[in-house]
Amino acid sequence: MTTQSDILAIGGGIIGLSVAIELKLRGANVTVCSRSFQEAATHAAAGMLAPQAEAIAHRALFDFCLQSRSLYPEWIAKLENLTGLSAGYWPCGILAPVYEGGIGDRDAGLGPNDADPPAYWLDRDAIRLHQPGLGPEVVGGWWYPEDGQVDSRALAQVLLGAARELGIDLREGVTVEAIAQDRGRVSAVYTNIGPLRADRYVLTAGAWSNALLPIPVSPTKGQMLSVRVPQAEAAQHLPLQRVLFGPQTYIVPRRNGKVVVGATSEDAAFTPGNTPEGIHTLLSRAIRLYPALKDWAIEELWWGFRPATPDELPLIGPSRCENLTLATGHYRNGVLLAPATARAIADYLCDDRRDPLLDAFDPRRFDLPSTPHSPAMTSALTYPSPSSPRPDRETAETLLHRLDDPVAIAGKTFRSRLMTGSGKYRTVEEMQRSIAASRCEIVTVAVRRVQNNAPGHEGLAEAIDWQKIWMLPNTAGCQTAEEAIRVARLGREMAKILGQEDNNFVKLEVIADPKYLLPDPIGTLKAAEQLVKEGFAVLPYINADPILAKHLEEVGCATVMPLGSPIGSGQGIETAANIRIIVENAKIPVVVDAGIGVPSEAAQAMEIGADFVLINSAIALAKNPPAMACAMANAVEAGRLAYLSGRIPVQGGASASSPLTGMVGQ
């Protein structure tokens, strides 16, 4: 059986149905195929509409989420009018309580910029007026009056009903087995009921998308549970009136007395089921936040799979196939982003319009260059023959391609793992040639020295093409947290003046030690906490202290940057043991900064498992800086490849490289 339609949506979750409905309303003939509409990930979601409570750091994603949240009232009304059903939309606002040491600026009134919706800080007493019964450790929190919630399961039924009312061809029980391609176009979708064909296709398969196309979407498992407010309490007044978005947990009350608690975040592939550890973790965190929960009956346990991408941004837009569009990888924000995604896909397919905001979500951002490495290098390292496969190992060719895998810092992706500096060069021209030879994408700039036209920094800001290089303003020369905070603000304005409007990065340096130039851990942590509150992506330069690194990660820093040895010393990686611990424990990128003198030391940092190295003096003060920059770039790639390849174990004794058995005379 072969079926033809104008547009075929592959996947019947909230994104697939929302896209199909919007396309149908604009006159398209739409088919949706789904293995099971009732098993879609939508049913597992809590349904929070929380761009502000989530504290989304990526500016484009945050704006897209705000845009989608603003569409919700009209979108829900349209769907409910079509079906006569309720989606449980509730613009109730969200409270984000914090514990001692958490993020909370009592003087703040707005989000990252003045155009954002308001957010209000509530102290210990005020937050309990908004929601009585909070745990004793809650010291305050944020009130986001424009966030809200929707009952995701009810919404799924409303979407399904609306699709039926509009006459969309819904194919349930359809397992997609392959997407056939011919000359850069999808020619058919092969399924268990036969091939399905369309003029155009939209992939909306969520966490299962990677099974059909080699795109970077993977499942992140989340366990959840619900409890029920006792009838006696519910009959008088629901005790929990606000969504609570607390540290590592959220509690979502429904108006029918059900309370949803979520969610774990597990790299467990598609492993089904709830686990004792997962449920214990959820309950412990929820009871700490709202102790009354401990006496309420558990009603249901469930799990779901979020579609995650490496940079945690969705894939929305054209694919490598001319007639295939992607709308997947929404991670934690599928329910929130459904109306905006549907509108964006319909604008693109029906009117050939694309909001520039969506450039950040272009699926092609992960495409590899067609010839990232020389043929000689590739052929020399490729395993010899597929006749003897190694199912437990990646091929060397695959590892070479992984050298170009993007890595995200605060939602912005980079392919080069070498950062360089802009100081100490003998001439501006030498700096320009060195930056080009390094193939770096991030260059640090000392804000004070540029603004003061310090020697060697005259005209520096204008000498670099900031359309190609991402500026990392640094607070070099600051001896206190207060100084560093002021300079960071100046650096953000400098980046804007030079055309990087969305640049909120800062390399945080607080150095009061004039002899060894070692960073001040207390001042660094203090400044980092404040700058994170102000919306900065903070990259703190620190001693190789694993405990401090973990504290900085917990307050919201975008990376940690442990030193290899004192800055500018060229002593190499003297702190390797501690850096290994930091890498092992970190869930954010680790940048080895300071002390690297030669390429072998850059390679060593990458072999340890660092995500980036930052090198300035070793390049700028070399006899031939551009040549040294090129050497450092090659060393970083070699070290990364060695790390991916896996070194041999260190042994106490010798081990012959040639076998001793089968020798003549044996």
C-alpha positions as CSV (number, residue, x, y, z in Angstrom):
1,M,0.0,0.0,0.0
2,T,1.3,3.4,-1.0
3,T,-0.2,6.6,0.3
4,Q,0.5,10.2,-1.0
5,S,-0.2,13.4,0.9
6,D,1.1,17.0,0.8
7,I,2.9,16.9,4.1
8,L,3.7,13.9,6.3
9,A,4.5,14.4,10.0
10,I,6.6,11.6,11.4
11,G,5.7,11.4,15.1
12,G,2.5,12.1,16.9
13,G,3.5,13.8,20.2
14,I,2.7,17.4,21.1
15,I,5.1,18.8,18.5
16,G,3.8,16.6,15.7
17,L,0.2,17.2,16.4
18,S,0.7,20.9,17.0
19,V,2.5,21.3,13.7
20,A,-0.1,19.2,11.8
21,I,-2.9,21.3,13.1
22,E,-1.3,24.6,12.2
23,L,-0.5,23.3,8.7
24,K,-4.0,22.1,8.2
25,L,-5.4,25.5,9.3
26,R,-3.3,27.1,6.6
27,G,-4.7,24.8,3.9
28,A,-2.3,21.9,3.7
29,N,-3.2,18.3,3.3
30,V,-1.6,16.6,6.3
31,T,-1.0,13.0,7.5
32,V,0.5,12.2,10.9
33,C,1.9,8.7,11.6
34,S,2.6,7.5,15.1
35,R,3.4,4.2,16.8
36,S,0.9,5.2,19.6
37,F,-0.6,8.6,20.3
38,Q,-1.2,7.5,23.9
39,E,2.5,6.6,24.5
40,A,3.9,10.0,23.3
41,A,6.3,11.7,25.6
42,T,3.7,14.5,26.1
43,H,1.9,12.3,28.6
44,A,5.0,12.1,30.8
45,A,5.5,15.9,31.1
46,A,4.6,18.1,34.0
47,G,3.3,20.8,31.7
48,M,5.1,23.8,33.2
49,L,5.2,26.9,31.1
50,A,8.3,28.3,32.8
51,P,10.8,30.1,30.7
52,Q,11.7,32.4,33.6
53,A,11.6,29.9,36.4
54,E,13.8,27.6,34.3
55,A,16.4,30.4,34.2
56,I,17.2,29.7,30.6
57,A,20.6,31.2,29.9
58,H,20.6,31.0,26.1
59,R,19.2,34.3,24.8
60,A,17.6,33.0,21.6
61,L,16.0,30.1,23.4
62,F,14.8,32.3,26.2
63,D,13.2,34.7,23.7
64,F,11.6,31.8,21.7
65,C,10.2,30.4,25.0
66,L,8.7,33.8,26.0
67,Q,7.2,34.1,22.5
68,S,5.6,30.7,22.8
69,R,4.3,31.4,26.3
70,S,2.6,34.5,25.0
71,L,0.9,32.5,22.3
72,Y,-0.6,30.0,24.8
73,P,-3.9,31.8,25.8
74,E,-5.1,32.2,22.2
75,W,-3.7,28.8,21.1
76,I,-5.5,27.0,23.9
77,A,-8.7,28.8,23.3
78,K,-8.6,27.9,19.6
79,L,-8.1,24.2,20.4
80,E,-10.7,24.1,23.2
81,N,-13.3,25.7,20.9
82,L,-12.6,23.1,18.2
83,T,-13.0,20.2,20.6
84,G,-15.2,21.3,23.5
85,L,-12.5,19.8,25.8
86,S,-10.3,21.5,28.5
87,A,-6.5,21.4,28.3
88,G,-6.1,22.5,32.0
89,Y,-4.3,25.7,31.1
90,W,-3.7,27.7,34.2
91,P,-1.6,31.0,34.1
92,C,-1.0,30.7,37.9
93,G,2.5,32.1,38.1
94,I,5.5,30.1,39.5
95,L,7.4,30.4,42.7
96,A,11.1,29.5,42.6
97,P,12.2,29.1,46.3
98,V,15.9,29.0,47.1
99,Y,17.9,27.7,50.0
100,E,20.7,29.4,51.9
101,G,23.5,30.1,49.3
102,G,21.1,29.8,46.4
103,I,20.6,32.5,43.7
104,G,18.5,35.4,44.9
105,D,19.2,39.1,44.5
106,R,16.9,41.1,46.7
107,D,17.3,44.2,44.6
108,A,16.6,42.6,41.3
109,G,13.3,43.4,39.6
110,L,13.8,42.2,36.0
111,G,15.3,39.3,34.1
112,P,18.4,39.5,31.9
113,N,17.3,42.8,30.3
114,D,14.8,45.5,30.7
115,A,12.5,44.2,28.0
116,D,11.9,40.9,29.8
117,P,8.8,40.2,31.8
118,P,9.0,41.1,35.5
119,A,10.3,38.9,38.3
120,Y,10.1,39.7,42.0
121,W,12.3,38.7,44.8
122,L,10.5,37.6,48.0
123,D,12.3,37.3,51.3
124,R,11.7,34.6,53.9
125,D,8.5,36.1,55.2
126,A,7.1,37.3,51.9
127,I,7.4,34.0,50.1
128,R,5.5,32.3,52.9
129,L,2.6,34.8,52.4
130,H,2.5,33.8,48.8
131,Q,2.6,30.0,49.7
132,P,2.4,28.9,53.3
133,G,4.0,25.6,54.3
134,L,7.3,25.9,52.7
135,G,10.3,24.0,54.3
136,P,12.2,25.8,57.0
137,E,15.4,25.9,54.9
138,V,13.7,28.1,52.3
139,V,15.2,31.6,52.7
140,G,13.4,33.4,49.9
141,G,12.7,33.0,46.3
142,W,11.5,34.5,43.0
143,W,7.9,35.1,41.9
144,Y,7.3,34.9,38.2
145,P,3.7,36.0,37.7
146,E,3.6,35.3,33.9
147,D,4.7,31.7,34.0
148,G,2.1,29.0,34.3
149,Q,1.1,25.5,33.5
150,V,-1.0,23.2,31.4
151,D,-2.2,19.7,32.1
152,S,0.0,17.9,29.5
153,R,-2.2,14.7,29.4
154,A,-5.3,16.8,28.9
155,L,-3.6,18.9,26.2
156,A,-2.6,15.7,24.4
157,Q,-6.2,14.7,24.2
158,V,-7.3,18.1,23.1
159,L,-4.7,18.1,20.3
160,L,-5.8,14.7,19.2
161,G,-9.4,15.8,19.2
162,A,-8.6,18.9,17.2
163,A,-6.7,17.0,14.6
164,R,-9.7,14.7,14.1
165,E,-12.1,17.6,13.9
166,L,-10.0,19.2,11.2
167,G,-9.9,16.0,9.2
168,I,-6.1,15.4,9.5
169,D,-5.3,11.8,8.4
170,L,-4.1,10.2,11.7
171,R,-2.3,6.9,11.3
172,E,-1.8,5.1,14.6
173,G,0.0,1.9,15.1
174,V,2.5,2.9,12.4
175,T,6.2,2.1,13.1
176,V,8.5,4.0,10.8
177,E,11.4,1.7,9.8
178,A,13.4,4.0,7.4
179,I,13.4,7.3,5.6
180,A,14.4,6.6,2.0
181,Q,16.4,9.3,0.2
182,D,17.1,9.8,-3.5
183,R,19.4,12.6,-4.8
184,G,19.1,14.8,-1.7
185,R,15.3,14.3,-1.2
186,V,13.2,12.0,0.8
187,S,11.4,9.7,-1.6
188,A,9.3,7.7,0.9
189,V,8.9,6.7,4.5
190,Y,9.0,2.9,4.9
191,T,6.7,1.6,7.7
192,N,5.2,-1.6,8.9
193,I,2.1,-0.9,6.8
194,G,4.0,-0.1,3.7
195,P,5.6,3.1,2.2
196,L,4.1,6.5,2.8
197,R,4.9,9.3,0.4
198,A,4.4,13.1,0.5
199,D,5.6,16.2,-1.2
200,R,7.2,17.3,2.0
201,Y,8.0,15.7,5.4
202,V,8.4,16.9,8.9
203,L,10.3,14.8,11.5
204,T,8.7,15.3,14.9
205,A,9.8,12.0,16.5
206,G,11.3,13.5,19.7
207,A,13.8,11.2,21.5
208,W,13.4,8.6,18.8
209,S,14.5,10.9,15.9
210,N,18.1,9.5,15.9
211,A,16.8,6.0,15.0
212,L,15.6,7.4,11.7
213,L,18.3,10.0,10.8
214,P,21.9,10.5,12.1
215,I,21.1,13.7,14.0
216,P,22.3,14.6,17.5
217,V,19.2,13.8,19.5
218,S,19.4,11.4,22.4
219,P,17.0,10.4,25.2
220,T,17.3,11.8,28.7
221,K,15.2,9.7,31.0
222,G,13.0,11.5,33.6
223,Q,11.2,9.8,36.4
224,M,8.1,11.4,38.0
225,L,5.4,10.7,40.5
226,S,2.1,12.2,41.7
227,V,0.5,12.5,45.1
228,R,-3.1,13.3,46.0
229,V,-4.1,16.0,48.4
230,P,-6.3,14.4,51.2
231,Q,-10.0,14.9,50.5
232,A,-10.6,16.7,53.8
233,E,-8.0,19.3,53.0
234,A,-9.0,19.6,49.3
235,A,-12.7,20.1,50.3
236,Q,-11.8,23.2,52.3
237,H,-9.1,24.8,50.3
238,L,-6.2,23.3,48.2
239,P,-3.2,23.9,50.5
240,L,-0.7,24.1,47.5
241,Q,-1.8,26.9,45.2
242,R,1.5,27.7,43.4
243,V,3.8,25.8,41.2
244,L,7.1,25.4,43.1
245,F,10.2,25.4,41.0
246,G,12.8,24.6,43.6
247,P,16.4,23.5,43.5
248,Q,16.6,20.3,41.4
249,T,12.9,19.6,41.8
250,Y,9.5,21.0,40.9
251,I,6.0,20.5,42.4
252,V,3.0,21.2,40.2
253,P,-0.5,21.3,41.8
254,R,-3.5,20.6,39.6
255,R,-6.9,22.1,40.5
256,N,-8.3,18.6,41.0
257,G,-6.1,17.9,44.0
258,K,-3.4,16.0,42.1
259,V,0.2,17.2,42.7
260,V,2.9,16.2,40.2
261,V,6.5,15.9,41.4
262,G,9.5,15.8,39.0
263,A,11.9,15.0,37.7
264,T,15.1,13.1,37.6
265,S,17.5,13.6,34.7
266,E,19.3,10.4,33.7
267,D,21.5,9.4,30.9
268,A,19.9,5.9,30.7
269,A,19.1,5.6,27.0
270,F,15.6,4.0,26.6
271,T,15.7,2.0,29.8
272,P,12.1,1.8,31.0
273,G,10.7,1.8,34.6
274,N,10.9,3.6,37.8
275,T,13.8,2.9,40.2
276,P,13.9,3.0,44.0
277,E,16.8,5.5,43.9
278,G,15.0,7.8,41.4
279,I,11.7,7.9,43.4
280,H,13.6,8.3,46.7
281,T,15.5,11.3,45.3
282,L,12.3,12.9,44.1
283,L,10.5,12.4,47.4
284,S,13.4,13.6,49.5
285,R,13.8,16.9,47.5
286,A,10.1,17.5,47.3
287,I,9.5,17.0,51.1
288,R,12.4,19.3,51.9
289,L,10.7,22.0,49.7
290,Y,7.2,21.4,50.9
291,P,7.1,19.1,54.0
292,A,3.3,18.4,54.0
293,L,3.8,16.1,51.0
294,K,5.2,13.4,53.3
295,D,1.7,12.6,54.5
296,W,-0.1,12.6,51.1
297,A,-0.8,9.3,49.3
298,I,1.3,8.4,46.3
299,E,-1.1,8.1,43.3
300,E,1.1,7.2,40.4
301,L,4.7,6.7,39.2
302,W,5.8,7.1,35.6
303,W,8.8,8.0,33.4
304,G,9.5,9.5,30.0
305,F,12.3,10.4,27.6
306,R,13.2,14.0,26.8
307,P,14.8,14.5,23.4
308,A,18.2,16.2,24.2
309,T,20.7,17.7,21.9
310,P,24.4,18.5,22.7
311,D,23.8,22.2,23.2
312,E,20.3,21.7,24.7
313,L,18.7,23.7,21.9
314,P,16.0,22.3,19.6
315,L,16.4,21.4,15.9
316,I,13.9,23.5,14.0
317,G,14.3,24.1,10.3
318,P,15.7,22.6,7.1
319,S,17.7,19.3,7.0
320,R,20.2,18.1,4.5
321,C,17.2,16.7,2.5
322,E,15.5,19.4,0.4
323,N,12.0,18.3,1.3
324,L,12.5,17.3,5.0
325,T,12.1,19.7,7.8
326,L,13.1,19.0,11.4
327,A,11.1,19.9,14.5
328,T,12.6,17.9,17.3
329,G,15.2,18.0,20.2
330,H,13.1,20.3,22.4
331,Y,14.5,18.7,25.6
332,R,12.7,20.1,28.7
333,N,10.6,22.6,26.8
334,G,8.4,20.6,24.3
335,V,5.1,21.5,25.9
336,L,6.1,25.1,26.3
337,L,7.4,25.5,22.7
338,A,4.6,23.6,20.9
339,P,2.7,26.7,19.7
340,A,5.7,28.7,18.6
341,T,7.3,25.6,16.9
342,A,4.0,24.9,15.1
343,R,3.8,28.5,13.9
344,A,7.5,28.6,12.8
345,I,7.2,25.3,10.8
346,A,4.0,26.5,9.1
347,D,5.6,29.9,8.3
348,Y,8.5,28.1,6.7
349,L,6.6,25.5,4.7
350,C,3.5,27.5,3.7
351,D,4.9,31.1,3.4
352,D,8.6,30.5,3.0
353,R,9.2,32.8,6.0
354,R,11.7,32.2,8.7
355,D,12.2,34.2,11.9
356,P,15.9,35.2,12.3
357,L,15.5,34.1,15.9
358,L,15.4,30.5,14.7
359,D,18.9,30.7,13.3
360,A,20.2,29.5,16.7
361,F,18.1,26.3,16.2
362,D,19.1,25.5,12.6
363,P,19.7,21.7,12.5
364,R,22.6,22.3,10.1
365,R,24.7,23.8,12.9
366,F,25.9,20.3,13.7
367,D,26.9,19.5,10.1
368,L,30.6,18.5,9.7
369,P,32.8,20.0,7.0
370,S,33.0,17.7,4.0
371,T,36.8,17.3,4.4
372,P,37.7,18.1,8.0
373,H,41.0,16.2,7.8
374,S,43.5,15.4,5.2
375,P,43.0,12.1,3.2
376,A,46.3,10.8,4.3
377,M,45.5,11.2,8.0
378,T,42.1,9.6,7.6
379,S,43.3,6.6,5.6
380,A,46.2,6.1,7.9
381,L,44.0,5.8,11.0
382,T,41.0,3.9,9.6
383,Y,40.7,0.3,10.7
384,P,41.6,-2.0,7.9
385,S,38.5,-3.9,6.9
386,P,34.8,-4.2,7.8
387,S,35.2,-8.0,7.6
388,S,36.6,-8.0,11.1
389,P,34.4,-5.4,12.9
390,R,35.0,-4.1,16.4
391,P,31.5,-3.6,17.8
392,D,32.8,-2.4,21.1
393,R,34.9,0.4,19.6
394,E,34.5,3.4,17.4
395,T,36.4,3.4,14.1
396,A,39.3,5.8,14.0
397,E,37.5,7.6,11.2
398,T,34.5,8.2,13.5
399,L,36.9,9.5,16.2
400,L,38.4,11.9,13.7
401,H,35.0,13.2,12.9
402,R,34.3,13.6,16.6
403,L,37.1,16.1,16.8
404,D,34.7,18.5,15.1
405,D,31.8,17.7,17.4
406,P,30.6,21.0,18.7
407,V,30.8,21.7,22.5
408,A,28.5,24.1,24.2
409,I,29.3,26.8,26.7
410,A,26.1,28.5,28.1
411,G,24.2,27.3,25.1
412,K,26.6,28.6,22.4
413,T,28.5,26.0,20.5
414,F,32.1,26.0,19.4
415,R,34.1,23.5,17.3
416,S,37.6,24.6,18.2
417,R,38.8,23.6,21.6
418,L,41.6,26.1,21.7
419,M,41.0,29.5,23.2
420,T,43.6,32.2,22.8
421,G,44.4,35.6,24.3
422,S,45.0,39.0,22.8
423,G,47.8,40.4,25.0
424,K,51.6,40.4,25.0
425,Y,52.0,40.3,21.2
426,R,54.8,42.4,19.8
427,T,52.5,43.8,17.0
428,V,48.8,43.8,16.2
429,E,49.6,42.2,12.9
430,E,51.4,39.4,14.7
431,M,48.4,38.9,16.9
432,Q,46.0,38.7,13.9
433,R,48.2,36.1,12.1
434,S,48.5,34.1,15.3
435,I,44.7,34.0,15.9
436,A,44.1,32.9,12.3
437,A,46.8,30.2,12.6
438,S,45.3,28.9,15.8
439,R,41.9,28.2,14.2
440,C,40.4,29.4,17.5
441,E,36.8,30.7,17.9
442,I,37.2,32.4,21.3
443,V,39.6,35.2,22.1
444,T,40.0,36.8,25.5
445,V,40.2,40.6,25.8
446,A,41.3,42.4,29.0
447,V,38.5,45.0,29.4
448,R,40.5,47.4,31.5
449,R,43.5,47.4,29.2
450,V,41.5,47.9,26.1
451,Q,39.4,50.7,27.6
452,N,42.5,52.4,28.9
453,N,44.5,51.9,25.7
454,A,47.2,50.2,27.7
455,P,50.5,49.5,25.9
456,G,50.0,46.7,23.4
457,H,46.2,47.1,23.5
458,E,45.8,50.2,21.3
459,G,43.2,49.6,18.7
460,L,43.0,45.9,19.7
461,A,39.2,45.8,19.8
462,E,39.0,47.0,16.2
463,A,41.8,44.7,15.0
464,I,39.8,41.5,15.3
465,D,36.9,40.4,13.2
466,W,34.2,40.0,15.8
467,Q,31.8,38.5,13.2
468,K,34.0,35.4,13.2
469,I,35.6,35.4,16.7
470,W,33.6,35.2,19.9
471,M,34.8,37.8,22.4
472,L,35.6,36.6,26.0
473,P,35.9,39.8,28.0
474,N,38.1,39.2,31.1
475,T,38.4,41.0,34.4
476,A,42.2,40.9,34.4
477,G,43.7,43.3,36.9
478,C,40.9,43.1,39.4
479,Q,41.9,42.5,43.0
480,T,38.4,42.3,44.6
481,A,35.1,40.8,43.8
482,E,33.5,44.3,43.6
483,E,36.1,45.4,41.0
484,A,35.5,42.3,38.9
485,I,31.8,42.7,38.9
486,R,32.1,46.3,37.7
487,V,34.6,45.4,35.0
488,A,32.4,42.5,33.8
489,R,29.5,44.9,33.3
490,L,31.8,47.1,31.2
491,G,32.9,44.1,29.2
492,R,29.4,43.2,28.3
493,E,28.8,46.7,27.1
494,M,32.0,46.6,25.1
495,A,30.9,43.4,23.4
496,K,27.6,45.0,22.4
497,I,29.3,48.0,21.0
498,L,31.4,45.7,18.8
499,G,28.3,44.0,17.5
500,Q,27.9,41.0,19.8
501,E,24.5,42.0,21.2
502,D,23.9,38.6,22.8
503,N,27.3,38.1,24.3
504,N,27.0,37.7,28.1
505,F,30.3,35.8,28.6
506,V,32.9,36.9,31.1
507,K,36.2,35.3,32.1
508,L,36.2,36.1,35.8
509,E,39.7,36.8,37.3
510,V,40.0,38.0,40.9
511,I,43.7,38.2,41.7
512,A,45.0,39.9,44.8
513,D,48.3,38.1,45.0
514,P,51.0,40.3,43.3
515,K,53.8,37.8,43.3
516,Y,52.4,34.5,42.1
517,L,49.2,35.9,40.6
518,L,47.1,33.1,42.1
519,P,43.3,33.7,42.0
520,D,41.4,34.5,45.1
521,P,39.0,31.7,45.7
522,I,36.7,33.6,48.1
523,G,36.5,36.7,45.9
524,T,36.0,34.6,42.8
525,L,33.1,32.7,44.3
526,K,31.5,35.9,45.6
527,A,31.8,37.6,42.3
528,A,30.6,34.6,40.4
529,E,27.4,34.4,42.4
530,Q,26.5,38.0,41.7
531,L,27.4,37.8,38.0
532,V,25.3,34.7,37.5
533,K,22.4,36.5,39.1
534,E,22.9,39.3,36.5
535,G,22.6,36.9,33.6
536,F,26.3,36.5,32.8
537,A,27.8,33.3,31.5
538,V,30.7,33.1,34.0
539,L,34.0,31.4,33.1
540,P,36.0,31.6,36.4
541,Y,39.8,31.3,36.5
542,I,40.6,29.3,39.6
543,N,43.3,27.2,41.4
544,A,42.9,23.6,40.5
545,D,40.7,23.0,43.6
546,P,38.0,20.3,42.9
547,I,35.8,21.5,45.8
548,L,35.8,25.2,44.6
549,A,35.1,24.0,41.1
550,K,32.0,22.1,42.3
551,H,30.8,25.2,44.3
552,L,31.2,27.4,41.2
553,E,29.3,24.9,39.1
554,E,26.5,24.8,41.7
555,V,26.1,28.6,41.7
556,G,25.6,28.4,37.9
557,C,29.0,29.1,36.3
558,A,29.2,28.2,32.6
559,T,32.7,26.6,32.9
560,V,35.5,26.2,35.4
561,M,39.0,27.2,34.4
562,P,41.6,25.6,36.6
563,L,45.2,26.7,36.2
564,G,47.9,24.2,35.1
565,S,50.6,26.3,36.9
566,P,51.0,30.0,37.7
567,I,49.9,32.2,34.9
568,G,52.6,33.1,32.3
569,S,55.1,30.7,34.0
570,G,55.4,28.1,31.2
571,Q,55.8,25.5,33.9
572,G,53.3,23.1,32.3
573,I,50.6,21.0,33.9
574,E,51.7,20.8,37.5
575,T,48.2,20.2,38.8
576,A,47.3,17.2,36.7
577,A,45.9,15.1,39.5
578,N,43.5,17.8,40.7
579,I,42.4,18.6,37.1
580,R,41.5,14.9,36.6
581,I,39.3,15.1,39.6
582,I,37.7,18.3,38.4
583,V,37.0,16.7,35.0
584,E,35.6,13.6,36.5
585,N,33.1,15.6,38.7
586,A,32.2,18.4,36.4
587,K,28.9,18.6,34.4
588,I,30.1,21.8,32.7
589,P,33.0,22.3,30.4
590,V,36.5,22.4,32.0
591,V,39.1,24.8,30.5
592,V,42.7,24.4,31.5
593,D,44.1,27.9,31.7
594,A,47.6,29.2,32.5
595,G,51.0,27.7,32.7
596,I,51.0,25.8,29.3
597,G,54.4,26.5,27.6
598,V,54.7,24.0,24.7
599,P,52.3,22.0,22.5
600,S,53.0,18.8,24.4
601,E,51.5,20.4,27.5
602,A,48.4,21.5,25.6
603,A,48.1,17.9,24.4
604,Q,48.5,16.6,28.0
605,A,45.7,18.9,29.2
606,M,43.4,17.5,26.6
607,E,44.5,13.9,27.3
608,I,43.4,14.4,30.9
609,G,39.9,15.1,29.5
610,A,39.7,18.9,29.5
611,D,37.2,20.3,27.1
612,F,39.3,23.4,26.2
613,V,42.7,25.0,26.8
614,L,43.3,28.7,26.9
615,I,46.8,29.8,25.8
616,N,48.2,33.3,25.5
617,S,51.8,33.8,26.7
618,A,53.1,30.6,25.1
619,I,51.9,31.8,21.7
620,A,52.4,35.6,22.0
621,L,56.0,35.4,23.4
622,A,57.2,32.6,21.1
623,K,59.9,33.5,18.6
624,N,57.4,32.8,15.8
625,P,53.9,33.3,17.3
626,P,51.8,32.2,14.3
627,A,53.8,29.0,13.9
628,M,53.4,28.3,17.6
629,A,49.7,29.0,17.4
630,C,49.4,26.4,14.6
631,A,51.4,23.9,16.7
632,M,49.2,24.5,19.7
633,A,46.1,23.9,17.5
634,N,47.4,20.6,16.2
635,A,48.4,19.6,19.8
636,V,45.0,20.2,21.1
637,E,43.5,18.1,18.3
638,A,46.0,15.3,19.0
639,G,45.4,15.4,22.7
640,R,41.6,15.3,22.2
641,L,41.9,12.4,19.8
642,A,44.2,10.5,22.3
643,Y,41.6,11.1,25.0
644,L,38.8,9.7,22.8
645,S,41.0,6.8,21.8
646,G,41.7,5.7,25.3
647,R,45.3,5.2,26.5
648,I,46.7,1.9,27.7
649,P,46.7,1.1,31.4
650,V,49.9,2.1,33.3
651,Q,51.6,-1.1,34.5
652,G,54.3,-1.7,37.1
653,G,56.5,-3.8,34.8
654,A,57.3,-4.4,31.2
655,S,55.0,-6.1,28.7
656,A,56.5,-7.3,25.4
657,S,54.9,-5.8,22.3
658,S,55.5,-9.0,20.3
659,P,53.9,-12.3,21.4
660,L,56.3,-14.8,22.9
661,T,54.2,-17.9,22.0
662,G,54.8,-19.6,18.6
663,M,58.4,-18.6,18.4
664,V,61.0,-20.9,16.8
665,G,62.2,-23.4,19.3
666,Q,59.0,-23.4,21.4
